[in-house]
Each structure stands twice: as structure tokens, then as C-alpha cells.
């Protein structure tokens, strides 16, 4: 959970932190497949998101495949279902501090699993864009699917 804007940088920083916390358990992974809903921070045409995902892939040495749900299909997105469960769990609770919200989120269960909850205190700037000249350096590392180029992107580390 964050107190700043949900941005491409926020999302990639959270993925990076997750990797560093779980690296030993996940050391056998050679590919991540991430399902995304095409929100503003993660759209496949967001240059900052793609740039940061390429950097993440290179730094951890893992192929990352981004699969996007079609518009208006968030009902299939597992994270949306998790959020709905959290909203029902704390329904009616007065969330008068960050600590209370974190406590409630940490104590819920979804499909028998407790979520990992952290507070990200960084401030993230909205609207960060990468100029096309800079993005050219990253283009060799990602491939769009021939059949679904907008919805299926594979990022390959060096």
C-alpha cells in the first residue's frame, strides 16, 4: 500500500521489493507472467512502465511476460477479486489512520492466504515519460506478440 500516486515507478518498485524478499524461494524461476488490467500506470504504451520493466528484467535475469486483460474484463483479474474481499472485510470500519488500514489488510484472508502488506512511503511523480530517443535503447529487450501486440509483451533480459 502506498500513500503516493499509483505510478509505473510505484508498481515496479513493489515488484522489485517482492523479488528481493523472495529471491531464495523463487530462484528456480526463469520467467514471470504478470496479468495486468491495462490501468493508467501499467498500459503497454506507457514508456516509463516498459522502461522500468526492462530494467527489472535485466537486473534479476528473468524473462517477464506481460499479459493484459481486454478492456472491461477486470472481473477476471484476481487482484480485483482480492480487493473486493478486502473491501468486504473492512466494511463499515472507520479507517482513521494508515496503521489501522494496514492492520486490517494484513489480517484478512483470501482463498485461505494472508496477503503480504507493506507500506511504501516513497513519493512518486505522476506523468513521467521516456523520450523516444532514450526508449530506443530498451526496445531490443521487449517483443510484442505478432497476434496480440497490444495485449502480450515479452521482456527478455540481456
C-alpha positions in Angstrom: 0.0 0.0 0.0 1.2 3.4 -0.8 0.5 7.0 0.3 1.6 8.5 -3.0 0.2 8.2 -6.5 -0.1 4.8 -8.2 2.5 5.1 -10.9 4.6 2.9 -13.1 7.6 3.5 -10.8 5.5 2.6 -7.7 4.4 -0.7 -9.3 7.9 -1.7 -10.5 9.4 -0.7 -7.1 6.9 -3.0 -5.4 7.7 -5.9 -7.8 11.4 -5.3 -7.2 10.9 -5.4 -3.4 8.9 -8.6 -3.7 11.7 -10.2 -5.7 14.4 -9.2 -3.2 12.3 -10.6 -0.3 11.5 -13.9 -2.0 14.6 -14.4 -4.2 15.8 -17.5 -2.5 12.4 -19.2 -2.6 11.9 -18.3 -6.3 15.5 -18.8 -7.5 14.3 -21.6 -9.9 12.1 -19.2 -11.9 13.2 -18.3 -15.4 10.1 -16.4 -16.3 7.4 -14.2 -14.7 4.0 -14.0 -16.2 2.1 -10.9 -14.9 -1.5 -10.4 -15.7 -2.4 -6.7 -15.9 -5.7 -4.8 -16.3 -4.4 -2.0 -18.6 -4.7 0.6 -15.9 -3.1 4.0 -16.4 0.2 3.0 -14.7 0.7 -0.3 -16.5 -0.6 0.2 -20.0 1.5 -1.4 -22.7 2.1 2.0 -24.3 3.4 3.6 -21.0 7.0 4.2 -21.8 8.1 4.6 -18.2 6.5 1.3 -17.3 8.1 -0.6 -20.2 11.5 1.0 -19.5 11.3 0.1 -15.8 10.2 -3.5 -16.5 13.1 -3.9 -18.9 15.5 -2.6 -16.2 13.9 -5.0 -13.7 14.2 -8.0 -16.1 17.9 -7.2 -16.7 18.7 -6.7 -13.0 17.2 -10.0 -11.9 18.0 -12.0 -15.1 14.4 -13.2 -15.5 12.2 -13.1 -18.6 9.0 -11.1 -17.9 5.8 -11.6 -19.9 3.1 -9.0 -19.6 -0.4 -10.3 -20.4 -3.2 -7.7 -20.5 -6.8 -8.3 -19.9 -9.1 -6.8 -22.5 -10.9 -3.6 -21.5 -13.9 -4.1 -19.2 -12.8 -7.6 -18.2 -11.5 -6.8 -14.7 -13.9 -9.4 -13.3 -11.3 -12.0 -14.4 -8.4 -10.2 -12.7 -7.5 -12.0 -9.4 -6.3 -8.8 -7.8 -9.7 -7.1 -8.3 -11.3 -10.1 -6.5 -8.8 -9.7 -3.7 -9.5 -6.0 -3.4 -13.3 -6.8 -3.3 -12.7 -9.3 -0.5 -10.7 -6.6 1.4 -13.4 -4.0 1.0 -16.0 -6.5 2.3 -13.7 -7.5 5.2 -13.2 -3.9 6.4 -16.8 -2.9 5.5 -18.0 -0.3 8.0 -14.7 0.0 9.8 -13.5 3.5 10.3 -10.1 3.6 8.7 -8.9 6.7 10.5 -5.2 6.1 10.1 -2.7 4.4 7.9 -1.9 2.0 10.7 -5.5 0.9 11.0 -5.8 0.3 7.2 -2.5 -1.7 7.2 -3.6 -3.8 10.2 -7.0 -4.7 8.6 -5.4 -5.5 5.3 -2.7 -7.7 7.0 -5.3 -9.7 8.9 -7.7 -10.6 6.1 -7.5 -13.8 4.2 -8.4 -14.5 0.6 -8.7 -18.1 -0.7 -7.0 -19.2 2.6 -4.0 -16.9 2.1 -2.9 -13.9 4.1 -1.6 -11.1 1.9 1.8 -9.6 2.3 1.3 -6.0 3.3 3.9 -3.3 3.3 3.6 0.5 3.4 5.6 2.2 0.7 6.4 5.7 1.9 8.1 7.0 -1.3 6.6 9.9 -3.2 6.1 9.1 -6.8 5.8 11.7 -9.5 2.9 11.3 -11.9 3.2 11.7 -15.7 6.8 10.6 -16.0 7.6 9.8 -19.7 10.6 8.4 -21.5 11.6 10.2 -24.7 11.6 8.1 -27.8 15.4 8.6 -28.2 16.0 7.1 -24.8 13.4 4.3 -25.3 15.3 3.1 -28.4 18.0 1.7 -26.0 15.3 -0.5 -24.4 13.4 -1.7 -27.5 15.8 -4.6 -28.3 14.7 -6.2 -25.0 11.0 -6.4 -25.5 8.9 -8.2 -28.1 5.2 -7.7 -28.8 3.2 -10.7 -29.8 2.5 -10.9 -33.5 -1.1 -11.9 -32.9 -1.9 -9.7 -29.9 0.8 -6.9 -29.9 -1.2 -4.7 -27.6 -2.0 -7.4 -25.1 1.1 -9.7 -24.9 4.6 -8.4 -24.4 7.7 -10.4 -23.5 10.7 -8.7 -22.0 14.0 -10.6 -22.3 17.0 -9.9 -20.1 20.4 -9.4 -21.6 
